[in-house]
Amino acid sequence: MIYGDAIPFDKLIERIRELNERFRNIEQ
C-alpha cells in the first residue's frame, strides 16, 4: 500500500457513519 500506516479509507467512512448515527439518536 502507498499510504503505509495511514488509516484505511473504508474504516474512516465507517467511523463517520457511526458518529452520524449517534448524533441522530441524541437529537431524537
mmCIF entry with sequence, helices, sheets and N, C-alpha, C, O atoms, coordinates in Angstrom:
data_MODEL
# 
_entry.id   MODEL 
# 
_entity.id                         1 
_entity.type                       polymer 
_entity.pdbx_number_of_molecules   1 
# 
_entity_poly.entity_id                      1 
_entity_poly.type                           'polypeptide(L)' 
_entity_poly.nstd_linkage                   no 
_entity_poly.nstd_monomer                   no 
_entity_poly.pdbx_seq_one_letter_code       MIYGDAIPFDKLIERIRELNERFRNIEQ 
_entity_poly.pdbx_seq_one_letter_code_can   MIYGDAIPFDKLIERIRELNERFRNIEQ 
_entity_poly.pdbx_strand_id                 A 
# 
loop_
_entity_poly_seq.entity_id 
_entity_poly_seq.num 
_entity_poly_seq.mon_id 
_entity_poly_seq.hetero 
1 1  MET n 
1 2  ILE n 
1 3  TYR n 
1 4  GLY n 
1 5  ASP n 
1 6  ALA n 
1 7  ILE n 
1 8  PRO n 
1 9  PHE n 
1 10 ASP n 
1 11 LYS n 
1 12 LEU n 
1 13 ILE n 
1 14 GLU n 
1 15 ARG n 
1 16 ILE n 
1 17 ARG n 
1 18 GLU n 
1 19 LEU n 
1 20 ASN n 
1 21 GLU n 
1 22 ARG n 
1 23 PHE n 
1 24 ARG n 
1 25 ASN n 
1 26 ILE n 
1 27 GLU n 
1 28 GLN n 
# 
_struct_asym.id          A 
_struct_asym.entity_id   1 
# 
_struct_conf.conf_type_id            HELX_P 
_struct_conf.id                      HELX_P1 
_struct_conf.pdbx_PDB_helix_id       AA1 
_struct_conf.beg_label_comp_id       PHE 
_struct_conf.beg_label_asym_id       A 
_struct_conf.beg_label_seq_id        9 
_struct_conf.pdbx_beg_PDB_ins_code   ? 
_struct_conf.end_label_comp_id       GLU 
_struct_conf.end_label_asym_id       A 
_struct_conf.end_label_seq_id        27 
_struct_conf.pdbx_end_PDB_ins_code   ? 
_struct_conf.beg_auth_comp_id        PHE 
_struct_conf.beg_auth_asym_id        A 
_struct_conf.beg_auth_seq_id         9 
_struct_conf.end_auth_comp_id        GLU 
_struct_conf.end_auth_asym_id        A 
_struct_conf.end_auth_seq_id         27 
_struct_conf.pdbx_PDB_helix_class    1 
_struct_conf.details                 ? 
_struct_conf.pdbx_PDB_helix_length   19 
# 
_struct_conf_type.id          HELX_P 
_struct_conf_type.criteria    ? 
_struct_conf_type.reference   ? 
# 
loop_
_atom_site.group_PDB 
_atom_site.id 
_atom_site.type_symbol 
_atom_site.label_atom_id 
_atom_site.label_alt_id 
_atom_site.label_comp_id 
_atom_site.label_asym_id 
_atom_site.label_entity_id 
_atom_site.label_seq_id 
_atom_site.pdbx_PDB_ins_code 
_atom_site.Cartn_x 
_atom_site.Cartn_y 
_atom_site.Cartn_z 
_atom_site.occupancy 
_atom_site.B_iso_or_equiv 
_atom_site.pdbx_formal_charge 
_atom_site.auth_seq_id 
_atom_site.auth_comp_id 
_atom_site.auth_asym_id 
_atom_site.auth_atom_id 
_atom_site.pdbx_PDB_model_num 
ATOM 1   N N  . MET A 1 1  ? 0.827   -1.217 0.000  1.00 0.00 ? 1  MET A N  1 
ATOM 2   C CA . MET A 1 1  ? 0.000   0.000  0.000  1.00 0.00 ? 1  MET A CA 1 
ATOM 3   C C  . MET A 1 1  ? 0.862   1.267  0.000  1.00 0.00 ? 1  MET A C  1 
ATOM 4   O O  . MET A 1 1  ? 1.958   1.280  0.559  1.00 0.00 ? 1  MET A O  1 
ATOM 5   N N  . ILE A 1 2  ? 0.374   2.291  -0.608 1.00 0.00 ? 2  ILE A N  1 
ATOM 6   C CA . ILE A 1 2  ? 1.142   3.539  -0.708 1.00 0.00 ? 2  ILE A CA 1 
ATOM 7   C C  . ILE A 1 2  ? 1.143   4.277  0.626  1.00 0.00 ? 2  ILE A C  1 
ATOM 8   O O  . ILE A 1 2  ? 2.163   4.830  1.036  1.00 0.00 ? 2  ILE A O  1 
ATOM 9   N N  . TYR A 1 3  ? 0.000   4.284  1.295  1.00 0.00 ? 3  TYR A N  1 
ATOM 10  C CA . TYR A 1 3  ? -0.134  5.128  2.490  1.00 0.00 ? 3  TYR A CA 1 
ATOM 11  C C  . TYR A 1 3  ? 0.536   4.528  3.724  1.00 0.00 ? 3  TYR A C  1 
ATOM 12  O O  . TYR A 1 3  ? 0.768   5.233  4.706  1.00 0.00 ? 3  TYR A O  1 
ATOM 13  N N  . GLY A 1 4  ? 0.846   3.239  3.683  1.00 0.00 ? 4  GLY A N  1 
ATOM 14  C CA . GLY A 1 4  ? 1.525   2.627  4.825  1.00 0.00 ? 4  GLY A CA 1 
ATOM 15  C C  . GLY A 1 4  ? 0.652   2.595  6.060  1.00 0.00 ? 4  GLY A C  1 
ATOM 16  O O  . GLY A 1 4  ? -0.346  1.874  6.091  1.00 0.00 ? 4  GLY A O  1 
ATOM 17  N N  . ASP A 1 5  ? 1.007   3.367  7.086  1.00 0.00 ? 5  ASP A N  1 
ATOM 18  C CA . ASP A 1 5  ? 0.295   3.333  8.368  1.00 0.00 ? 5  ASP A CA 1 
ATOM 19  C C  . ASP A 1 5  ? -0.948  4.212  8.375  1.00 0.00 ? 5  ASP A C  1 
ATOM 20  O O  . ASP A 1 5  ? -1.635  4.301  9.393  1.00 0.00 ? 5  ASP A O  1 
ATOM 21  N N  . ALA A 1 6  ? -1.247  4.862  7.256  1.00 0.00 ? 6  ALA A N  1 
ATOM 22  C CA . ALA A 1 6  ? -2.424  5.741  7.225  1.00 0.00 ? 6  ALA A CA 1 
ATOM 23  C C  . ALA A 1 6  ? -3.691  4.928  7.457  1.00 0.00 ? 6  ALA A C  1 
ATOM 24  O O  . ALA A 1 6  ? -3.732  3.731  7.170  1.00 0.00 ? 6  ALA A O  1 
ATOM 25  N N  . ILE A 1 7  ? -4.719  5.583  7.976  1.00 0.00 ? 7  ILE A N  1 
ATOM 26  C CA . ILE A 1 7  ? -5.987  4.903  8.258  1.00 0.00 ? 7  ILE A CA 1 
ATOM 27  C C  . ILE A 1 7  ? -6.670  4.523  6.943  1.00 0.00 ? 7  ILE A C  1 
ATOM 28  O O  . ILE A 1 7  ? -6.803  5.365  6.056  1.00 0.00 ? 7  ILE A O  1 
ATOM 29  N N  . PRO A 1 8  ? -7.104  3.272  6.808  1.00 0.00 ? 8  PRO A N  1 
ATOM 30  C CA . PRO A 1 8  ? -7.822  2.854  5.599  1.00 0.00 ? 8  PRO A CA 1 
ATOM 31  C C  . PRO A 1 8  ? -9.075  3.693  5.413  1.00 0.00 ? 8  PRO A C  1 
ATOM 32  O O  . PRO A 1 8  ? -9.785  3.983  6.376  1.00 0.00 ? 8  PRO A O  1 
ATOM 33  N N  . PHE A 1 9  ? -9.346  4.082  4.174  1.00 0.00 ? 9  PHE A N  1 
ATOM 34  C CA . PHE A 1 9  ? -10.485 4.967  3.894  1.00 0.00 ? 9  PHE A CA 1 
ATOM 35  C C  . PHE A 1 9  ? -11.793 4.313  4.319  1.00 0.00 ? 9  PHE A C  1 
ATOM 36  O O  . PHE A 1 9  ? -12.689 4.987  4.827  1.00 0.00 ? 9  PHE A O  1 
ATOM 37  N N  . ASP A 1 10 ? -11.908 2.988  4.110  1.00 0.00 ? 10 ASP A N  1 
ATOM 38  C CA . ASP A 1 10 ? -13.146 2.280  4.466  1.00 0.00 ? 10 ASP A CA 1 
ATOM 39  C C  . ASP A 1 10 ? -13.444 2.447  5.949  1.00 0.00 ? 10 ASP A C  1 
ATOM 40  O O  . ASP A 1 10 ? -14.580 2.725  6.334  1.00 0.00 ? 10 ASP A O  1 
ATOM 41  N N  . LYS A 1 11 ? -12.421 2.276  6.779  1.00 0.00 ? 11 LYS A N  1 
ATOM 42  C CA . LYS A 1 11 ? -12.651 2.379  8.230  1.00 0.00 ? 11 LYS A CA 1 
ATOM 43  C C  . LYS A 1 11 ? -13.006 3.814  8.591  1.00 0.00 ? 11 LYS A C  1 
ATOM 44  O O  . LYS A 1 11 ? -13.807 4.049  9.496  1.00 0.00 ? 11 LYS A O  1 
ATOM 45  N N  . LEU A 1 12 ? -12.413 4.775  7.887  1.00 0.00 ? 12 LEU A N  1 
ATOM 46  C CA . LEU A 1 12 ? -12.711 6.184  8.154  1.00 0.00 ? 12 LEU A CA 1 
ATOM 47  C C  . LEU A 1 12 ? -14.191 6.447  7.888  1.00 0.00 ? 12 LEU A C  1 
ATOM 48  O O  . LEU A 1 12 ? -14.860 7.113  8.679  1.00 0.00 ? 12 LEU A O  1 
ATOM 49  N N  . ILE A 1 13 ? -14.702 5.923  6.770  1.00 0.00 ? 13 ILE A N  1 
ATOM 50  C CA . ILE A 1 13 ? -16.120 6.112  6.430  1.00 0.00 ? 13 ILE A CA 1 
ATOM 51  C C  . ILE A 1 13 ? -16.993 5.442  7.485  1.00 0.00 ? 13 ILE A C  1 
ATOM 52  O O  . ILE A 1 13 ? -18.001 6.005  7.911  1.00 0.00 ? 13 ILE A O  1 
ATOM 53  N N  . GLU A 1 14 ? -16.605 4.236  7.907  1.00 0.00 ? 14 GLU A N  1 
ATOM 54  C CA . GLU A 1 14 ? -17.392 3.533  8.938  1.00 0.00 ? 14 GLU A CA 1 
ATOM 55  C C  . GLU A 1 14 ? -17.471 4.383  10.196 1.00 0.00 ? 14 GLU A C  1 
ATOM 56  O O  . GLU A 1 14 ? -18.541 4.499  10.793 1.00 0.00 ? 14 GLU A O  1 
ATOM 57  N N  . ARG A 1 15 ? -16.359 4.977  10.608 1.00 0.00 ? 15 ARG A N  1 
ATOM 58  C CA . ARG A 1 15 ? -16.322 5.792  11.824 1.00 0.00 ? 15 ARG A CA 1 
ATOM 59  C C  . ARG A 1 15 ? -17.256 6.983  11.688 1.00 0.00 ? 15 ARG A C  1 
ATOM 60  O O  . ARG A 1 15 ? -17.975 7.320  12.628 1.00 0.00 ? 15 ARG A O  1 
ATOM 61  N N  . ILE A 1 16 ? -17.249 7.625  10.518 1.00 0.00 ? 16 ILE A N  1 
ATOM 62  C CA . ILE A 1 16 ? -18.130 8.787  10.285 1.00 0.00 ? 16 ILE A CA 1 
ATOM 63  C C  . ILE A 1 16 ? -19.589 8.356  10.373 1.00 0.00 ? 16 ILE A C  1 
ATOM 64  O O  . ILE A 1 16 ? -20.408 9.060  10.964 1.00 0.00 ? 16 ILE A O  1 
ATOM 65  N N  . ARG A 1 17 ? -19.921 7.203  9.788  1.00 0.00 ? 17 ARG A N  1 
ATOM 66  C CA . ARG A 1 17 ? -21.311 6.725  9.836  1.00 0.00 ? 17 ARG A CA 1 
ATOM 67  C C  . ARG A 1 17 ? -21.727 6.481  11.281 1.00 0.00 ? 17 ARG A C  1 
ATOM 68  O O  . ARG A 1 17 ? -22.842 6.828  11.672 1.00 0.00 ? 17 ARG A O  1 
ATOM 69  N N  . GLU A 1 18 ? -20.847 5.891  12.071 1.00 0.00 ? 18 GLU A N  1 
ATOM 70  C CA . GLU A 1 18 ? -21.172 5.632  13.484 1.00 0.00 ? 18 GLU A CA 1 
ATOM 71  C C  . GLU A 1 18 ? -21.461 6.941  14.204 1.00 0.00 ? 18 GLU A C  1 
ATOM 72  O O  . GLU A 1 18 ? -22.441 7.047  14.941 1.00 0.00 ? 18 GLU A O  1 
ATOM 73  N N  . LEU A 1 19 ? -20.600 7.944  13.989 1.00 0.00 ? 19 LEU A N  1 
ATOM 74  C CA . LEU A 1 19 ? -20.799 9.235  14.655 1.00 0.00 ? 19 LEU A CA 1 
ATOM 75  C C  . LEU A 1 19 ? -22.119 9.853  14.215 1.00 0.00 ? 19 LEU A C  1 
ATOM 76  O O  . LEU A 1 19 ? -22.841 10.409 15.042 1.00 0.00 ? 19 LEU A O  1 
ATOM 77  N N  . ASN A 1 20 ? -22.445 9.767  12.939 1.00 0.00 ? 20 ASN A N  1 
ATOM 78  C CA . ASN A 1 20 ? -23.704 10.328 12.438 1.00 0.00 ? 20 ASN A CA 1 
ATOM 79  C C  . ASN A 1 20 ? -24.889 9.667  13.121 1.00 0.00 ? 20 ASN A C  1 
ATOM 80  O O  . ASN A 1 20 ? -25.833 10.351 13.518 1.00 0.00 ? 20 ASN A O  1 
ATOM 81  N N  . GLU A 1 21 ? -24.855 8.338  13.265 1.00 0.00 ? 21 GLU A N  1 
ATOM 82  C CA . GLU A 1 21 ? -25.961 7.624  13.918 1.00 0.00 ? 21 GLU A CA 1 
ATOM 83  C C  . GLU A 1 21 ? -26.097 8.074  15.366 1.00 0.00 ? 21 GLU A C  1 
ATOM 84  O O  . GLU A 1 21 ? -27.212 8.262  15.853 1.00 0.00 ? 21 GLU A O  1 
ATOM 85  N N  . ARG A 1 22 ? -24.984 8.247  16.055 1.00 0.00 ? 22 ARG A N  1 
ATOM 86  C CA . ARG A 1 22 ? -25.031 8.674  17.464 1.00 0.00 ? 22 ARG A CA 1 
ATOM 87  C C  . ARG A 1 22 ? -25.647 10.056 17.569 1.00 0.00 ? 22 ARG A C  1 
ATOM 88  O O  . ARG A 1 22 ? -26.466 10.294 18.456 1.00 0.00 ? 22 ARG A O  1 
ATOM 89  N N  . PHE A 1 23 ? -25.280 10.964 16.692 1.00 0.00 ? 23 PHE A N  1 
ATOM 90  C CA . PHE A 1 23 ? -25.828 12.327 16.743 1.00 0.00 ? 23 PHE A CA 1 
ATOM 91  C C  . PHE A 1 23 ? -27.326 12.287 16.492 1.00 0.00 ? 23 PHE A C  1 
ATOM 92  O O  . PHE A 1 23 ? -28.080 13.020 17.132 1.00 0.00 ? 23 PHE A O  1 
ATOM 93  N N  . ARG A 1 24 ? -27.773 11.434 15.559 1.00 0.00 ? 24 ARG A N  1 
ATOM 94  C CA . ARG A 1 24 ? -29.204 11.330 15.273 1.00 0.00 ? 24 ARG A CA 1 
ATOM 95  C C  . ARG A 1 24 ? -29.939 10.857 16.515 1.00 0.00 ? 24 ARG A C  1 
ATOM 96  O O  . ARG A 1 24 ? -31.003 11.378 16.849 1.00 0.00 ? 24 ARG A O  1 
ATOM 97  N N  . ASN A 1 25 ? -29.378 9.877  17.193 1.00 0.00 ? 25 ASN A N  1 
ATOM 98  C CA . ASN A 1 25 ? -30.020 9.349  18.402 1.00 0.00 ? 25 ASN A CA 1 
ATOM 99  C C  . ASN A 1 25 ? -30.115 10.432 19.466 1.00 0.00 ? 25 ASN A C  1 
ATOM 100 O O  . ASN A 1 25 ? -31.120 10.521 20.171 1.00 0.00 ? 25 ASN A O  1 
ATOM 101 N N  . ILE A 1 26 ? -29.084 11.250 19.589 1.00 0.00 ? 26 ILE A N  1 
ATOM 102 C CA . ILE A 1 26 ? -29.087 12.319 20.597 1.00 0.00 ? 26 ILE A CA 1 
ATOM 103 C C  . ILE A 1 26 ? -30.164 13.348 20.250 1.00 0.00 ? 26 ILE A C  1 
ATOM 104 O O  . ILE A 1 26 ? -30.876 13.831 21.130 1.00 0.00 ? 26 ILE A O  1 
ATOM 105 N N  . GLU A 1 27 ? -30.277 13.679 18.954 1.00 0.00 ? 27 GLU A N  1 
ATOM 106 C CA . GLU A 1 27 ? -31.275 14.674 18.541 1.00 0.00 ? 27 GLU A CA 1 
ATOM 107 C C  . GLU A 1 27 ? -32.678 14.180 18.863 1.00 0.00 ? 27 GLU A C  1 
ATOM 108 O O  . GLU A 1 27 ? -33.527 14.958 19.298 1.00 0.00 ? 27 GLU A O  1 
ATOM 109 N N  . GLN A 1 28 ? -32.924 12.893 18.653 1.00 0.00 ? 28 GLN A N  1 
ATOM 110 C CA . GLN A 1 28 ? -34.262 12.351 18.920 1.00 0.00 ? 28 GLN A CA 1 
ATOM 111 C C  . GLN A 1 28 ? -34.460 12.256 20.419 1.00 0.00 ? 28 GLN A C  1 
ATOM 112 O O  . GLN A 1 28 ? -35.519 11.825 20.875 1.00 0.00 ? 28 GLN A O  1 
# 
